[in-house]
Amino acid sequence: MSKKPESTAPKARKAILIGLITQHQNPEKAQEYLDELSFLVETDGLIPVKQFVQRLDKPDKATFVGKGKLHEIKEFVKEHDIDVLVFDDELSPSQQRNLEKEVERKILDRTYLILEIFAARARTAHAATQVKLAQYQYLLPRLTGMWTHLERQRGGTGTRGGAGEKEIETDRRNIRDRISILKKELASIDKQMATQRKNRGEMIRVALVGYTNVGKSTLMNLLSKSTVFAENKLFATLDTTVRKVVIDNLPFLLSDTVGFIRKLPTQLVESFKSTLDEVREADILLHVVDISHPAFADQMNTVNTTLAEIGAGNKLMITIFNKIDAYRFTPKDDDLIPDAENKVPLEQLKKTWIAKEKKRCAFISATQKNNIDELRDTLYREIKKLHIKRYPYNHLLY
């Protein structure tokens, strides 16, 4: 009997996730963030095996976690043949170096994990250039730790003035040169995209914003009747997509942008300047929220904070609570838990948000097409107001 050919498919890498409960982060939040990190890990093609959490006032300067917890992690890694350790916060170069030395496994922090996902999902030269720049900016201060590890592998002395130090200086210079080149490329692309935005004329511009994986691209497809890549994974969209949309006889431009996330790497914010300019220059923001997510209020705060940081915090905004079909009312006895976290029935939640926030709101399901006409009516009214201001002699057309 002939043997079956061995599979050539690469073995899926196993990962453990590590986070802290600090004076600024309670156990519930720590667990919520680790669950999100688990989704990030799966998006990157890793298999999350276990979560480790330690209560510390602040991260250990040398190894992020304490000695006892690190020993527990090392034992688990050896016993279960773990390939990657993923930390929920950005590690310093020295922490990363010390951890690699102690555990002898690949160490990723939240920042680089997001960069890896962006790199894998960049579908155009523009997006790839933006991500590559962010990766180089992250890598540059970490070369010392990498070379210390390599020197040990090569049997070098690692002494001052040795081959390793000469090579690291060469690599630093090469990376700085590469960063300079990429910045020039992006400046040129940004200029072209700014020209494109100007050439669109004075049409009203609407931008979809929101946390990653809340259904922005699905809504984009629904409103514009186009086909934009949409997937139930984090950061499915990196490149900005712009479509002309007409509601009744009122035209406007609708753009879909990259989703935000907690602790979005500063390198990415800088690199994705032209993408974020779509948000900064929009007349109206459609803030899409996944109302079925238990922590949607926290996600909203993250988006609003990020918008403020990029100079778009005072834009006219319509808040779209998406995925009402998946909303589950889970009553809780703890009065300290905010109403906005699945604690009240949906109908009561609607009244609460409208009464308290006095915002322009819509409650929809993009996949089931629930309440889409109501959203279109709300959007039409707001765009019409701007049209009348911008084209006072054409208002009789609408």
Helices and strands as residue ranges (DSSP letters): E 14-21, H 27-43, E 47-55, H 67-80, E 84-87, H 93-103, E 106-109, H 110-121, H 125-139, G 140-142, H 143-154, H 163-199, E 205-210, H 216-224, E 241-247, E 250-256, H 266-271, H 273-280, E 284-290, H 296-309, E 316-322, G 324-326, H 346-357, E 360-363, H 372-390, G 392-397
